[in-house]
Amino acid sequence: MVKEARKVLATNKKARHDYFIEETYECGIELRGTEVKSIRLGKLNIRDGHARVENSEVFLYNVHISPYEKGNIHNVDPLRPRKLLLHKKEILKLIGYIQQKGYTLIPLNVYLKQGLIKVELGVAIGKKLYDKRQDIAKKESQRRIDKELRARQKV
């Protein structure tokens, strides 16, 4: 099987720090005007973004796509809600997750796949402060182990 070329345009690094990611979905995004050109230039911020299911449709909120500089009248509101394109079965599954307490939908990545802009949407549950501390401690210990192994290999 041939691996697909994927050019990552934006990553939500904060998401994996603040949430446990249960499941991920790849979905298309409905864009208008010059938003595609702006995204291709990397002028988007998904850090504060989240998604909601409304009337059996999924919408992405608080994702800032900067207006395209040469777009003049074709530019739209940078923070407008954008519809995400998913199959009906996937939407029904997401509705089931959302109805459970504590689950939310978070955009993890925005990337180009075969010329189309895709969003990787994660079903997430929030971490508590002690969970974040445990993750930081694990990363620190892993770094120390890796550093020690590198030092031994050099000798």
C-alpha positions, 0 to 999 in steps of 0.5 A: 500500500502506498503511503499518502502524502500529507502536508501538515499546515497547523497543529494543535499542540495544546490539545494533547497536553490538555486532553486525553484523545480517545478517537480521531476522525478525518473530515473535510471542511467547508471553506469560502472565498480566499480561505483556502489560499490563506490556509495554504500560506499557513495563516490559521490558528486552531489552538482555541478551536472546538467542534459542536454537533448541531442539527446532525451537522458538525461545526468548527468554532473559534478557528481563526483563518486570517484574511487573505492579503490580496483577497479584498471583497472576497474575504470573510469573517476570520472566526466564522463557524465552519461546517465539517464534512463527515459521513452520517454514521460518523456524526451519529457516533460523535453524538453518542460520545458528546452526550457522555459527560466530559467529552468534547471535539477538538481539532488536532491537525489541519493538513493537505491531502491530495490537494484537499484541506482536511481536519483531524478531529479528536474526541477528547476528555479533559485532563486533570492537573495531576494527569498533566503532572504525570505526563510531564514526569514521564517525558522528563524521565524518558528524556533522561533515559534517552540522554543516558543511552546516547552518552553510552553509545558514544563511548 
